[in-house]
Amino acid sequence: MTTPIDLTTTRRMPGTTFSVVVDEGPDYLSMPKGMATYQAPLLPEPEALDGCAAGLDLLRRLLEVLARHRVGQPAEILDLCSLDTLDRELVDQTLGEGEVSVIQQGLEKTRAQETRLAGVWRLHVPASDSGAGRELIEVAEIPSFVRASAFLGTTGTIGPIGDLPDGVMNAPALIAEIETKVAEWRPGTPAHIINLTLLPMTEQDHAYLDERLGRGHVTILSRGYGSCRIVASGIRQVWWVQHFNSDDRLILSTLEVTDVPIAALAAQEDIDDSRDRLAEILEALQ
């Protein structure tokens, strides 16, 4: 099983909003270091499954959910709390960990980790005054708490510009563009993407945008060849999206006005592929 991604540790590079490793020396184009691909789980022998009836039943129910689920439908949830240790180990071993991690900040602090089956998420909901902690499996293009909580308590406007700090040049025009697109946004509206990498932005522009947009409640990190960090801003429907190469160098920085950036979403083809892979796994466990 791979090591969970730490979404809390950051190092800041001047002129960017989020963390990135900066190396001194010539800026050569680096060669790819590898890419995350699907790896079938190492499964126990069928005779070792005695006492795992509940875990097998949950995996079969998960297959049924994958067979009927369609992107755009409400998420479907399976509760793991009733499983004993052996059953939980079987489910853990079968599903493993995939490329996408999600953390909710400032609210319940729910965490989600995509499994090796795209569109199948493991959720940890911490205990709170309203109830005990929960361990769940959710089938969805993105965990439902992302849309429900990313912009709770945020605003749809950035507010008056006022006096600008020295060095701020293009940020005010971008703020006006963002406010216009947020006001126009409706469910189903195509994403409006502002490519900050191609714009003549000063370090002060980046810092000013960061300050004025603020933060929402969700951070998403997707890894494969390189990584993609997606952070909800404090303005409704506005997301910071940054792509890094395999050396953790920033290669693309954008702002997106959208429901959830497409880079974070599982497609229907992903869910159908996960259905087929889980069917193969269950057949091997017979």
N, C-alpha and C positions, 0 to 999 in steps of 0.2 A: 504494500500500500504506500502511495506517495505521501510526502510530508505536506500537511495543510499549509496553504499560503498565509503568510502573516500580512494582514492588511493594515496593521497599525504602525509599522516602522517606516519612516520616510526620511529621505535626505533631499535637500532642496538645491536645485541648480539655478543660478541667476537667469532671469528671463523666462522661467517656466513656473507653472503653478504647483506641480507635484514633484515627487522624488525621481531622481535619475542619477546613475553613477557617472561621474565625469573623470576620465582618465587623461593624464597629461601625455604629451607626445604627439607624433604625427597622426593625422586623422585618416588612417587607411580604412578602406571598406573591408569590414570583417567578413570572414567566411561563415556560413551557417554552422551552428554547433549542434544541430539536431532539432527534431520536431516531434511534439507529442502526438502519438497515434494510438489507436485502440489496441489494447492488449487483452487477450482473453484471460479470465481469472484462472488461477490454479485451484482446481476444485477437489474436494475430498472424494474418496472412492464411495460408490453407492452404499457399501456395507458399513461405512462410517457414519451414515446419516441416521442411524437408530437414535430416537429421541429428538429428532429435529422436524417432527411433523408440522409444528406450528410455523417454523421458518419456511419450509417448503410450501405450505399453504399460502403464506403471505406472498412468496415469489410468484405463485400461480395467479393469485389475485392481481398482482402487479402486471402480469402479462395480459390479463383481461382488460385492465385499465388502458394499457398501451395500445391494445388492439382497437379500442373504440374511441380513444381520445383524438380530438382534432384541435389544432391551433386556433385560438380564439374562443374556445369553450372555457368555462370556469375550471380552475385547477381541481384535480382529484387527489385526495389525501388518504394515506394508510398510516395507522398509528402503530408504533413499534413498542409501546410501553408494556404490552402484555407478554412480550417475548422473554423467555429465560436466557441464560448466558449462552448455551449451546446454539439456540435458534438465532440469537443476535449475531453470534460469530459467523454462522452460515450466511446470513444476509450481508454482513460486512464484507466477507470474503468474496461473495458473488458480485456485489455492486461496486466495491472499491471506490476510488476517487477519480474524478475527471478534471477538466481544465478550468472550470469557472467557480469562483468563490464569491459570496455575497455577505456583507455585514451591514446590519442596521445599527445606526449610531444615534444616541440621544433619546431612544425610546425603550423598547423591550430588550434591545441588543440581540435580537434574533440573528442567527447565523445560518447560512445555507451553503452546501457544497454539492456541486453537480457530481453525480456518480460517473463511472465509466460509460454508462448508458445516457447519452445526451437526452435532455428533457426530463430526466429522473433526478430529483434533488433530495438530499438528506438535510433535514432542518433540525436545528437545536433551538428550542424556545426556552429561555431560562425561567426558573421559578420566580414568581412575583407575588405581590399582595393579592392578586386576583386568582392565583392558582398555582399548582405544582408545575415544574418544568416538563417539557414534552419533547419526545424524539419522534419525528415524522418522516414519511416519504411523500413527496409531492410530485405529481406529473403535470408539467406545464412548460410553456416556452420560457418562462421566467417565474420564480417563486411569487406567489400572489402578494406577499407583503411588500414587494418592491413597488408595485403600482399603488398599493394602499397607503404606504408610509413615506415614500421618498420625499414628498413635498408637503407633508403635514405642517401646518402653521407657517408656511412660507407665503410670499406675496407674489402678485403678478406684475408688479412695477418696481423699477429700480430707484425711482425718485429723482429729484432735481440734481443736476450736475454740480453746481456751485463752483467754487474756486478750485482750479486744478493744480496738483503738485507739479513741480518742475520736472520736465522730461516727458510728461504725458502728451501724446500727439494724436493717436488714432483711436484710443479707447472711447472717447465720447461718441464718435460716429458709430462704433460697434454697439454701444449701449442703446442708442436710438434705434438701430436695426433690430436688436434683440427685443426691445419693448414692443415694436411694431409686430413682429412675428409672434410673440407670445399673445398679444391681443387678438391676432387672426387665427390662432390655433384652435382647432376643433378635433374631436376624436376622428381618426382616419386621415387627417391632414398629413401629406408627405413631410418627412423631416426636412427642416431648413438647417443647412450645415454651413458654418463659417470656418474656413480653413485659416487658422491663425499662423500656421507655418509659412504660408505664402504671402502674408501681409508684412509690411514694414513696421514691426512692433518693437518698441523700446522695452527695456527691462521695467521702466516705470509704468508703461502701458499694461504689461502683464500684472504687475503688482496692484495697479489700480483696479483692473477688471476683477482680480481675485478678491479684493476687499469689497467692491460694490456688489458682486454677485453672491458672495457668501457661500454657505454650505447647507445642503438639505440633510437627509437622514440615511442615505444609502450609498455605499461604495461597492463597486463590482470590479473584480480582477479576473481577466481571462488570459490564460497562458497557452502557448503552443510553440510556434517559432517566434520568439520574442514574447511580448505580453501587451495587453490592452487594459488600461486603467480607466474606469468610468465612474464619475462622481456626480451625484445630484447637487445642483447649486441651490442657493436660497431663493431662487426665482422659479416659479412653477414652469415645468416642462423644459427647463434649460439644464443641459448636462455638459460637463467637461469630459472630453474623450481624448485620451492620449495613447499613442502606440509607440512601443519601444522595440528595438531589435534585440537579438540574442545577447548583446553586450550591455543591455539596459540603457542604450542611448536613445534619446527621444528622436523619432523620425517623423511623427505627424501629430499635431495638436489641433483639435477642433472644438468648437462649441456647437451643440445640436439642440434645436428646439423641436422636441418630439415627445412621444409617450415614453418609450424606452428605446435607447439606441439599438439598432439592428445587430450590432456586433455582440450584444449580450444575449440575443434571443435564439432559442432552439427552433429550427424550422420543422415543418411537418415531415420532411424527408428524414430529419434526424430522429424524430420520434418513431417513424416507421422502421428505421434501421435498428433502433433500440429494441423494438418489439421482436424483430427477427433474431437479434443476438440473444435476447433473453430466452426465446424459444429454443435456440440451440443449447444454451446453458442448461435449461431444465431437461432437455432430452438427454444430455450427458449425465445428468444426476439420476436418471431412472435406473 
